[in-house]
Amino acid sequence: MNRNVIRGLHILGTENGNLKLNTNRKYRWHILKRLRENQIKQGDIVLVLTSRGKRSVLVMDVFREETKEKKKKYKQIVKVIEKAPKK
C-alpha cells in the first residue's frame, strides 16, 4: 500500500525539552513520490510548505487518499527532519 498523505500538527517550539504543538486542528500534506520510499511514519518530524512559508510538523497519521477522486490539492512535504525513535 503506497501512502501518499500525512495528517499532522504544527510545532510551535520547544518548552523544557518537550515539543510545543498547535493542537487546534490537524492539517494534511501530500507526500512527494521521491519521499515515499523514505517510509514516513507516525512520530516523524517533517518540513512542509504552508501559507506562511516552511514549517516543522509532527506526523500524527500516514494514509492513502485518492486525491483525484476527492479533487483536493494539498501542499507538499519538503523533507524529513527527524525520524521517530524505534521501539
Secondary structure as UniProt FT lines:
FT   STRAND          5..15
FT   TURN            16..17
FT   STRAND          18..30
FT   HELIX           33..36
FT   TURN            37..38
FT   TURN            42..43
FT   STRAND          45..50
FT   TURN            51..52
FT   STRAND          53..63
FT   HELIX           67..70
FT   STRAND          76..82
//
